[in-house]
Amino acid sequence: MVLVMGAGAVGCFLGGLLQASGQSVVFVGRSRVLEPLATHGLTLTDLDGRQNTIAADDLRLFSDLPSEPPVVTLLCVKAGATLAAAQLLESSLPAGSVVVSMQNGVGQAALAQSAAPSLCFLDGMVSFNIANLGDGRYHRGTAGFLAATDHPVLRPVAEAFKLQQLKLRLVADMRPIQWGKLLLNLNNPVNALSGMPLREELMQAGYRRCLAALQEEALNVLRAAAIEPAQLTAVTPQKFLRVLRLPTFLFRLVARKALKIDAKARSSMADDLSAGRLTEIAWLCGQVQRLAQSVGLQAPLNARMQALVEAWPQRGAPYSPSQLTQALGI
């Protein structure tokens, strides 16, 4: 049995694919997510035309952890809930149980391990965007893959994902992949503050300028820390900066090959802001700042972006491209 701890967009999509592959899956989540699933079932779609539907009666939905021990747990809660979720798993799972952190940011597995020392936490990563379309419908709007620290218990899981045409890369060192994903996730706050769908936002030169500035600052910090981020798109992170800074008519042409994004894609941070929920900004821009401090540097642009997101409740209105570049001071 696979336990999905945190049945949000990521948890529902990954758990749904595994169940569609014949795995037994238990979804643990909040009532705001579970109630639509109990009413409408779970429907998965993607930019390649996929459609999987699992009837409500076939879903195992729990608000608390079940007594049946899982073979593997996918930790899919938001980064701010990591410690609380790890403590709950520690009190419920057998010692040595494998838990894979499929969360944004860097270091979530280590943080969870500190709160649940009897369990075995592994780093994981979801490189694509998943949007909650409502009524139990979840849509993958960008191309990508999964990755996790190699462990024997994950090999059957990788085969199950393969049946659904989704690759789970099992690797020895997840840090380059996690930092490569974090660089891409620096668009989450830009997208959230724009108020636009992901593709529409990226077609605005001013928003791309903001993203490029955040990524360039992060790359300078990574270079000082001797960390080489993995390439997760068709071009290297360094070349991606040049792509972002192209005029829009050229960016549109290049993006057709380098970025596969459909019109439904949006950042989870945008959903969190609109719903008044805590965002993951402290584990994205904040992570860049913490790494910078560890090597004697600063990351002022990422600090300003974090401040803008945290001040959103007082503003409550999207930033135009020129407003956002001005607010960042670029």
C-alpha positions as CSV (number, residue, x, y, z in Angstrom):
1,M,0.0,0.0,0.0
2,V,1.2,3.5,-0.8
3,L,0.2,6.3,1.6
4,V,-0.2,9.8,0.3
5,M,0.4,12.1,3.2
6,G,-1.0,15.4,2.1
7,A,-3.6,14.9,-0.6
8,G,-3.3,18.2,-2.4
9,A,-2.5,18.8,-6.1
10,V,0.7,16.8,-6.1
11,G,-0.6,14.1,-3.7
12,C,-3.8,13.5,-5.7
13,F,-2.0,13.5,-9.0
14,L,0.8,11.1,-8.0
15,G,-1.5,8.9,-5.9
16,G,-4.1,8.8,-8.7
17,L,-1.5,7.6,-11.2
18,L,-0.3,4.9,-8.9
19,Q,-3.9,3.7,-8.3
20,A,-4.5,3.7,-12.1
21,S,-1.5,1.5,-12.3
22,G,-3.0,-1.1,-10.0
23,Q,-1.4,0.0,-6.7
24,S,-3.4,0.2,-3.5
25,V,-3.4,3.9,-2.4
26,V,-4.6,5.7,0.7
27,F,-5.1,9.5,0.5
28,V,-4.8,11.5,3.8
29,G,-5.7,15.1,3.5
30,R,-7.9,18.0,4.6
31,S,-11.6,18.0,4.3
32,R,-11.5,20.8,1.6
33,V,-9.7,18.3,-0.7
34,L,-11.3,15.1,0.4
35,E,-14.9,16.2,0.1
36,P,-14.8,16.9,-3.7
37,L,-13.1,13.5,-4.2
38,A,-15.8,11.8,-2.2
39,T,-18.4,13.4,-4.3
40,H,-16.9,13.5,-7.8
41,G,-14.1,11.0,-7.7
42,L,-10.6,11.8,-9.0
43,T,-9.9,12.8,-12.6
44,L,-6.4,13.3,-13.9
45,T,-5.7,15.1,-17.2
46,D,-2.5,16.5,-18.8
47,L,-1.3,18.6,-21.7
48,D,-0.7,15.4,-23.7
49,G,-4.4,14.4,-23.7
50,R,-4.4,12.0,-20.7
51,Q,-7.6,11.3,-18.9
52,N,-7.9,8.9,-16.0
53,T,-10.9,8.8,-13.8
54,I,-11.2,6.9,-10.5
55,A,-14.7,6.6,-9.1
56,A,-15.4,8.1,-5.6
57,D,-16.3,4.6,-4.3
58,D,-12.9,3.3,-5.3
59,L,-10.9,6.0,-3.4
60,R,-9.6,5.3,0.1
61,L,-9.9,8.8,1.8
62,F,-8.8,9.5,5.3
63,S,-8.5,12.6,7.5
64,D,-6.2,10.7,9.9
65,L,-3.6,8.1,9.3
66,P,-5.0,4.6,8.8
67,S,-3.8,1.6,10.9
68,E,-2.5,-0.4,7.9
69,P,1.2,0.2,7.5
70,P,2.2,1.4,4.0
71,V,5.1,0.0,1.9
72,V,6.1,3.5,1.1
73,T,4.7,7.0,2.0
74,L,4.7,10.0,-0.3
75,L,5.0,13.2,1.8
76,C,3.2,15.8,-0.2
77,V,2.3,18.4,2.3
78,K,3.3,22.1,1.8
79,A,6.7,22.9,3.2
80,G,5.4,24.8,6.2
81,A,3.6,21.6,7.4
82,T,6.6,19.3,7.1
83,L,7.4,19.1,10.8
84,A,3.9,18.5,12.0
85,A,3.4,15.8,9.3
86,A,6.7,14.1,10.2
87,Q,5.8,14.0,13.9
88,L,2.4,12.4,13.1
89,L,4.1,9.8,10.8
90,E,6.7,9.1,13.6
91,S,3.9,8.3,16.0
92,S,2.1,6.0,13.6
93,L,4.4,4.2,11.2
94,P,6.7,1.3,12.0
95,A,10.4,2.1,12.6
96,G,12.4,2.1,9.3
97,S,9.3,3.0,7.1
98,V,10.4,4.8,3.9
99,V,8.9,8.2,3.4
100,V,9.7,10.2,0.2
101,S,9.5,14.0,0.4
102,M,7.8,15.0,-2.9
103,Q,7.8,18.7,-1.8
104,N,9.1,22.0,-3.1
105,G,12.3,23.5,-1.7
106,V,15.6,22.0,-0.6
107,G,16.2,20.1,2.6
108,Q,12.6,19.0,3.4
109,A,13.6,15.4,3.9
110,A,16.3,16.3,6.3
111,L,13.9,18.5,8.2
112,A,11.4,15.7,8.5
113,Q,14.1,13.3,9.5
114,S,15.0,15.6,12.5
115,A,11.4,15.4,13.7
116,A,11.0,11.6,13.0
117,P,14.3,9.9,13.6
118,S,12.9,6.3,13.5
119,L,11.8,6.7,9.9
120,C,13.7,6.7,6.6
121,F,13.2,9.9,4.7
122,L,14.3,10.3,1.1
123,D,14.5,13.4,-1.1
124,G,12.1,13.5,-4.0
125,M,11.1,16.1,-6.6
126,V,8.2,16.8,-9.0
127,S,9.4,18.8,-11.9
128,F,6.0,19.6,-13.5
129,N,3.1,21.9,-12.7
130,I,-0.2,20.5,-11.4
131,A,-3.4,22.6,-11.2
132,N,-6.4,21.9,-9.1
133,L,-9.3,22.5,-11.5
134,G,-12.0,21.8,-8.9
135,D,-14.5,19.0,-8.4
136,G,-11.7,16.4,-8.0
137,R,-10.0,17.3,-11.2
138,Y,-6.2,17.7,-11.4
139,H,-4.3,18.7,-14.5
140,R,-0.6,18.5,-15.3
141,G,0.0,21.6,-17.4
142,T,3.8,21.3,-18.1
143,A,6.2,18.7,-19.2
144,G,8.5,17.0,-16.7
145,F,9.4,14.0,-14.6
146,L,9.8,12.7,-11.1
147,A,13.0,12.0,-9.2
148,A,13.9,10.5,-5.8
149,T,16.9,9.2,-3.9
150,D,17.5,5.6,-5.0
151,H,16.1,2.9,-2.7
152,P,15.0,-0.7,-3.4
153,V,11.4,0.0,-2.1
154,L,11.0,2.7,-4.8
155,R,11.7,0.4,-7.8
156,P,8.2,-1.1,-8.0
157,V,6.9,2.5,-7.6
158,A,9.0,3.6,-10.6
159,E,7.6,0.7,-12.6
160,A,4.0,1.8,-11.7
161,F,4.7,5.3,-12.8
162,K,6.2,4.0,-16.0
163,L,3.0,2.3,-16.8
164,Q,1.4,5.7,-16.8
165,Q,4.1,7.2,-19.1
166,L,5.7,9.1,-16.3
167,K,9.4,8.6,-15.5
168,L,10.6,8.4,-11.9
169,R,14.4,8.9,-11.9
170,L,16.2,7.1,-9.0
171,V,19.5,8.9,-8.3
172,A,22.2,8.8,-5.7
173,D,22.4,12.6,-5.2
174,M,19.2,14.7,-5.3
175,R,20.7,18.0,-4.4
176,P,21.5,19.2,-8.0
177,I,18.0,18.2,-9.1
178,Q,16.4,20.0,-6.2
179,W,18.3,23.2,-6.8
180,G,17.5,23.0,-10.5
181,K,13.8,22.7,-9.6
182,L,14.1,25.6,-7.1
183,L,15.5,27.8,-9.8
184,L,12.3,27.1,-11.9
185,N,10.1,27.6,-8.8
186,L,11.4,31.1,-8.5
187,N,8.7,31.9,-11.1
188,N,6.1,30.9,-8.5
189,P,6.0,34.2,-6.7
190,V,6.3,36.1,-10.0
191,N,3.3,34.2,-11.4
192,A,1.3,34.6,-8.1
193,L,1.8,38.3,-8.0
194,S,0.9,38.7,-11.7
195,G,-2.5,37.2,-11.3
196,M,-2.2,35.5,-14.7
197,P,-2.0,31.9,-15.9
198,L,1.5,30.6,-16.2
199,R,1.8,30.8,-20.0
200,E,0.3,34.2,-20.2
201,E,2.6,35.5,-17.5
202,L,5.7,34.2,-19.2
203,M,4.7,36.0,-22.5
204,Q,5.2,39.3,-20.7
205,A,8.8,40.6,-21.0
206,G,8.6,42.5,-17.6
207,Y,7.7,39.4,-15.7
208,R,10.4,37.4,-17.4
209,R,12.9,40.1,-16.5
210,C,11.9,39.6,-12.8
211,L,12.3,35.9,-13.0
212,A,15.7,36.2,-14.8
213,A,16.9,38.6,-12.1
214,L,15.9,36.2,-9.3
215,Q,17.5,33.2,-11.1
216,E,20.7,35.1,-11.9
217,E,21.1,36.0,-8.2
218,A,20.4,32.4,-7.2
219,L,22.9,31.1,-9.7
220,N,25.6,33.4,-8.4
221,V,24.9,32.1,-4.9
222,L,25.0,28.5,-6.1
223,R,28.3,29.1,-7.8
224,A,29.8,30.5,-4.6
225,A,28.5,27.4,-2.8
226,A,30.0,25.1,-5.4
227,I,26.6,23.6,-6.3
228,E,25.9,22.8,-9.9
229,P,22.1,22.8,-10.5
230,A,20.7,20.1,-12.8
231,Q,19.3,21.0,-16.2
232,L,15.5,20.4,-16.0
233,T,14.5,22.1,-19.3
234,A,15.7,21.8,-22.9
235,V,18.5,24.3,-22.1
236,T,20.9,24.7,-19.1
237,P,20.0,27.1,-16.3
238,Q,22.6,29.6,-17.6
239,K,21.2,29.5,-21.1
240,F,17.6,29.8,-19.7
241,L,18.5,33.2,-18.5
242,R,19.3,34.3,-22.0
243,V,16.0,32.8,-23.2
244,L,14.1,34.7,-20.6
245,R,15.6,38.0,-21.7
246,L,14.8,37.6,-25.4
247,P,12.2,39.9,-27.0
248,T,8.8,38.3,-26.6
249,F,8.4,37.4,-30.3
250,L,11.7,35.5,-30.1
251,F,10.9,34.0,-26.7
252,R,7.6,32.7,-28.0
253,L,9.4,30.8,-30.8
254,V,12.1,29.4,-28.5
255,A,9.6,28.5,-25.8
256,R,7.7,26.2,-28.1
257,K,10.7,23.9,-27.9
258,A,12.2,24.7,-24.5
259,L,9.0,25.0,-22.5
260,K,5.9,22.9,-22.9
261,I,3.2,24.7,-21.0
262,D,-0.6,24.7,-21.6
263,A,-3.1,27.3,-20.9
264,K,-4.4,25.7,-17.7
265,A,-1.1,25.7,-15.8
266,R,-0.7,28.1,-12.9
267,S,1.5,28.1,-9.7
268,S,0.2,26.6,-6.5
269,M,1.5,29.8,-4.8
270,A,-1.1,31.8,-6.8
271,D,-3.8,29.5,-5.5
272,D,-2.5,29.9,-1.9
273,L,-2.5,33.7,-2.2
274,S,-6.0,33.8,-3.6
275,A,-7.2,31.5,-0.8
276,G,-5.4,33.4,2.0
277,R,-3.2,30.4,2.8
278,L,0.4,30.4,3.9
279,T,2.7,30.2,0.9
280,E,6.0,28.4,0.4
281,I,7.9,31.6,-0.3
282,A,10.2,31.1,2.8
283,W,11.3,27.7,1.3
284,L,12.0,29.2,-2.2
285,C,13.3,32.7,-2.1
286,G,14.1,32.2,1.6
287,Q,16.2,29.1,0.7
288,V,18.3,31.2,-1.6
289,Q,18.9,33.8,1.1
290,R,19.9,31.1,3.6
291,L,22.4,29.6,1.2
292,A,23.7,33.0,0.4
293,Q,24.3,33.7,4.1
294,S,26.1,30.4,4.5
295,V,28.7,31.5,2.0
296,G,29.0,35.1,3.2
297,L,26.8,36.6,0.5
298,Q,23.4,38.3,0.4
299,A,20.4,37.8,-2.0
300,P,18.6,41.1,-1.9
301,L,16.3,40.5,-4.9
302,N,15.0,37.2,-3.4
303,A,14.6,39.0,-0.1
304,R,12.5,41.7,-1.7
305,M,10.4,39.1,-3.6
306,Q,9.7,37.3,-0.3
307,A,8.7,40.6,1.3
308,L,6.3,41.3,-1.6
309,V,4.6,38.0,-1.3
310,E,4.3,38.2,2.5
311,A,2.8,41.7,2.1
312,W,0.2,40.5,-0.4
313,P,-2.8,40.5,2.1
314,Q,-2.3,44.3,2.6
315,R,-2.1,44.9,-1.2
316,G,-4.6,42.4,-2.6
317,A,-4.1,43.4,-6.2
318,P,-1.9,42.0,-9.0
319,Y,1.3,43.7,-10.0
320,S,1.7,44.7,-13.7
321,P,5.1,43.9,-15.2
322,S,6.3,47.5,-14.7
323,Q,5.0,47.6,-11.1
324,L,6.8,44.4,-10.2
325,T,10.1,45.4,-11.8
326,Q,9.9,48.7,-10.0
327,A,9.1,46.9,-6.7
328,L,12.1,44.7,-7.1
329,G,14.3,47.6,-8.0
330,I,15.5,46.2,-11.3
